[in-house]
Amino acid sequence: MQFRELIGTRRLFFDGAMGTMLQAAGMPEGTGPEKFGFDHPDVVRGIHAAYLAAGCNILKTNTFGANRLKLAPVGLSVAETVKAAVANARSAGKGDFFVALDVGPTGKLLEPLGDLSFDDAYDLFAEQIRAGVEAGADLILAETFSLPYEAKALILAAKENCDLPLFLSVTSDEKGRMLTGLPVEAMGALDEAMGVDAFGLNCSVGPDEMTAAAV
């Protein structure tokens, strides 16, 4: 059964955090998770395997910050980093589970709030997504987006460069508003119109506030 068909028939569970698990496994302070994971694939595979043993159905790759801007300073390319991360997740176990390419924000503010253009953000996301497709990811999870404009660049990059299912998760304040003040309901409506397969919240306030904003 295809992934899009499956999510309409049963509950699927994602894994949990990767960064804090890497820290617990000895990742030095100041080291990026992608670099540490590339150099220590056995650690990443062990974390993935533990999540599978706990009952998750979807593993996120260790690629939250695997864009060109963040990888270039540590001497890694997007293609090699994403390929290794997908392989680590895929080889963590056997059976019925999926691998989600994890995509985070660029780390830069887009114009006019910052100096990164919309087109440049699009290109960064597109490069990472194409690498994920080439490596064999089953879906895309874009998470922790706080700026609607950047989320739009991500959605367009995904929709125009692959046909994988796309999940988008954003951050909000206790009133259910993103960084620019846009209500998450409005962001959800935009996502639906642009063909996002699932929409959610993460890394925001407490679970009660996020639940209220989500429903």
Buried (B, 14 or more C-beta within 10 A) or exposed (E): EEBEEBBEEEEBEBBEBBBEBBBEBEBEEEBBBBBBBBBBBEBBBBBBBBBBEEEBBBBBBBBBBBBBBBBEEBEBBBBBBBBBBBBBBBEBBEEEBBBBBBBBBBEBBBBEEEEBEBEBBBBBBBBBBBBBBEBEBBBBBBBBBBBBBBBBBBBBBBBEBBEBBBBBBBBBBEEBBBBEEBBBEEBBEBBEEBEBBBBBBBEBBEEEBBEEBBE
